[in-house]
Amino acid sequence: MTNTSYDVIIIGGSYAGLSTAMALGRSLRNVLIIDSGLPCNRQTPQSHNFITQDGQEPGVITQKAKAQVLAYNTVKFLHDLAISGRKIDNGFVITTQSNSSFQATKLVFASGMKDIMPDIKGFAACWGISVIHCPYCHGYEYRGQNTAMIANGDRAFHLASLVSNLTPQLTILTSGKADFKPEQMAKLKHHEIKVIDAKITEIEHQNGHLRQIIFEDGKKLAFDVAYGSVPFVQHSDIPASLGCELTEQGQIKVDGFQKTTLSGVFACGDSGYMMRTVASAVFSGNLAGVMVNNELATEQF
């Protein structure tokens, strides 16, 4: 790759980043996508709730999108990891793990979030397969089945309100002292949702498909699926190092046009949006691309 200067560098080449690149490529902007190949849904067998692609493998959607985006010859794709960035007078410089450096007038962060797995044996192996995070993305496929929810407090209560519409067999596993308000406990009891506070030590599974949940006291309970609520961090620390403000939840703070608090920098997809779905990533990426192009056009016209 001989060119080192671009109109736009997009860090992250999954749904949001590719959607951004398509909008920019169609406006003949010189774009470099830098992607390390580790999307957060890489273990998920099927993607749902995305019209025209319902039930498709996530990787197949990405491959098709990448082929369509790279048909625009002003868009380039680099398989590498962006590790640092710095502001310069006329834009930004991004350095990668392979010690390559690239310059751009604008930056777009579509690098996503990294989920932090709990210290429960088998949890990570099941993540995205039978330990799931979103009833909209995966709940329908497990409707009516024996369902655990590994969560506590307000988060567990909110999830229970959504999942109870999908199955009558729901048990909340707090893996420690339950933290519910009296009115929340009353409502859970009303809906016959059990709460178990024994500490979880292992998820017994077969190739990522949950079989039993094992507790510290040796008790085992069989489930078909579990919802897991896990903390997450930005997949890339470059936005914070450049000075982009983060929200209390850890997303990059953006306005209604995907602009961050740092001039010339935009963010889309999971990086800057709480709805972690393919559809929302595509939408926010498209909007980011349009707004980056608009900003370039205004500055250059």
Solvent accessible surface area in square Angstrom, and as a share of the most:
residue,aa,sasa,rsa
1,M,114,0.51
2,T,140,0.81
3,N,66,0.34
4,T,71,0.41
5,S,64,0.41
6,Y,11,0.04
7,D,31,0.16
8,V,0,0.00
9,I,0,0.00
10,I,0,0.00
11,I,9,0.05
12,G,7,0.07
13,G,4,0.04
14,S,28,0.18
15,Y,21,0.08
16,A,7,0.05
17,G,0,0.00
18,L,2,0.01
19,S,16,0.10
20,T,0,0.00
21,A,0,0.00
22,M,60,0.27
23,A,16,0.12
24,L,0,0.00
25,G,2,0.02
26,R,162,0.59
27,S,47,0.30
28,L,138,0.68
29,R,36,0.13
30,N,68,0.35
31,V,0,0.00
32,L,0,0.00
33,I,0,0.00
34,I,2,0.01
35,D,26,0.14
36,S,32,0.21
37,G,37,0.35
38,L,93,0.46
39,P,51,0.32
40,C,57,0.34
41,N,31,0.16
42,R,143,0.52
43,Q,82,0.37
44,T,16,0.09
45,P,70,0.44
46,Q,81,0.36
47,S,7,0.05
48,H,29,0.13
49,N,92,0.47
50,F,35,0.15
51,I,147,0.75
52,T,119,0.69
53,Q,35,0.16
54,D,98,0.51
55,G,26,0.25
56,Q,64,0.29
57,E,98,0.44
58,P,9,0.06
59,G,37,0.36
60,V,58,0.33
61,I,13,0.06
62,T,34,0.20
63,Q,129,0.57
64,K,110,0.47
65,A,27,0.21
66,K,68,0.29
67,A,69,0.54
68,Q,88,0.39
69,V,2,0.01
70,L,63,0.31
71,A,82,0.64
72,Y,59,0.22
73,N,120,0.62
74,T,27,0.16
75,V,4,0.02
76,K,90,0.38
77,F,41,0.17
78,L,37,0.19
79,H,131,0.58
80,D,18,0.09
81,L,64,0.32
82,A,10,0.08
83,I,86,0.44
84,S,52,0.33
85,G,17,0.17
86,R,143,0.52
87,K,108,0.46
88,I,37,0.19
89,D,150,0.78
90,N,99,0.51
91,G,4,0.04
92,F,2,0.01
93,V,16,0.09
94,I,0,0.00
95,T,33,0.19
96,T,0,0.00
97,Q,122,0.54
98,S,75,0.49
99,N,130,0.66
100,S,40,0.26
101,S,57,0.37
102,F,11,0.05
103,Q,56,0.25
104,A,3,0.02
105,T,50,0.29
106,K,10,0.04
107,L,0,0.00
108,V,0,0.00
109,F,0,0.00
110,A,9,0.07
111,S,20,0.13
112,G,14,0.13
113,M,2,0.01
114,K,98,0.42
115,D,25,0.13
116,I,73,0.37
117,M,60,0.27
118,P,49,0.31
119,D,150,0.78
120,I,20,0.10
121,K,142,0.60
122,G,16,0.16
123,F,2,0.01
124,A,51,0.40
125,A,44,0.34
126,C,0,0.00
127,W,32,0.11
128,G,12,0.11
129,I,31,0.16
130,S,1,0.01
131,V,0,0.00
132,I,2,0.01
133,H,55,0.25
134,C,15,0.09
135,P,14,0.09
136,Y,122,0.46
137,C,13,0.08
138,H,22,0.10
139,G,1,0.01
140,Y,135,0.51
141,E,64,0.29
142,Y,43,0.16
143,R,123,0.45
144,G,39,0.38
145,Q,64,0.28
146,N,46,0.24
147,T,1,0.01
148,A,0,0.00
149,M,0,0.00
150,I,16,0.08
151,A,11,0.09
152,N,48,0.25
153,G,9,0.08
154,D,90,0.47
155,R,108,0.39
156,A,0,0.00
157,F,46,0.19
158,H,96,0.43
159,L,1,0.01
160,A,1,0.01
161,S,66,0.43
162,L,52,0.26
163,V,1,0.00
164,S,41,0.26
165,N,133,0.68
166,L,48,0.24
167,T,6,0.03
168,P,115,0.72
169,Q,84,0.37
170,L,7,0.03
171,T,8,0.05
172,I,0,0.00
173,L,0,0.00
174,T,13,0.07
175,S,33,0.22
176,G,29,0.28
177,K,182,0.77
178,A,34,0.26
179,D,101,0.52
180,F,27,0.11
181,K,95,0.40
182,P,113,0.71
183,E,113,0.50
184,Q,19,0.08
185,M,78,0.35
186,A,61,0.48
187,K,109,0.46
188,L,5,0.02
189,K,165,0.70
190,H,144,0.64
191,H,100,0.45
192,E,148,0.67
193,I,15,0.07
194,K,131,0.56
195,V,40,0.23
196,I,39,0.20
197,D,76,0.39
198,A,31,0.24
199,K,107,0.46
200,I,2,0.01
201,T,54,0.31
202,E,45,0.20
203,I,1,0.01
204,E,59,0.26
205,H,65,0.29
206,Q,106,0.47
207,N,128,0.66
208,G,2,0.02
209,H,85,0.38
210,L,5,0.03
211,R,113,0.41
212,Q,50,0.22
213,I,0,0.00
214,I,24,0.12
215,F,3,0.01
216,E,115,0.52
217,D,107,0.55
218,G,50,0.48
219,K,107,0.45
220,K,102,0.43
221,L,46,0.23
222,A,63,0.49
223,F,13,0.06
224,D,64,0.33
225,V,0,0.00
226,A,0,0.00
227,Y,4,0.01
228,G,1,0.01
229,S,42,0.27
230,V,21,0.12
231,P,90,0.57
232,F,58,0.24
233,V,71,0.41
234,Q,25,0.11
235,H,56,0.25
236,S,13,0.08
237,D,103,0.53
238,I,1,0.01
239,P,1,0.00
240,A,56,0.43
241,S,83,0.53
242,L,29,0.14
243,G,52,0.50
244,C,7,0.04
245,E,85,0.38
246,L,67,0.33
247,T,48,0.28
248,E,174,0.78
249,Q,93,0.41
250,G,19,0.19
251,Q,6,0.03
252,I,1,0.01
253,K,89,0.38
254,V,40,0.23
255,D,69,0.36
256,G,62,0.60
257,F,108,0.45
258,Q,15,0.07
259,K,72,0.31
260,T,15,0.09
261,T,75,0.44
262,L,40,0.20
263,S,96,0.62
264,G,10,0.09
265,V,1,0.01
266,F,2,0.01
267,A,0,0.00
268,C,0,0.00
269,G,4,0.03
270,D,22,0.11
271,S,0,0.00
272,G,9,0.09
273,Y,95,0.36
274,M,128,0.57
275,M,96,0.43
276,R,42,0.15
277,T,21,0.12
278,V,17,0.10
279,A,39,0.30
280,S,17,0.11
281,A,8,0.07
282,V,48,0.27
283,F,128,0.53
284,S,3,0.02
285,G,0,0.00
286,N,73,0.37
287,L,40,0.20
288,A,0,0.00
289,G,0,0.00
290,V,74,0.42
291,M,30,0.13
292,V,0,0.00
293,N,31,0.16
294,N,79,0.40
295,E,32,0.14
296,L,0,0.00
297,A,40,0.31
298,T,99,0.58
299,E,102,0.46
300,Q,109,0.48
301,F,229,0.95
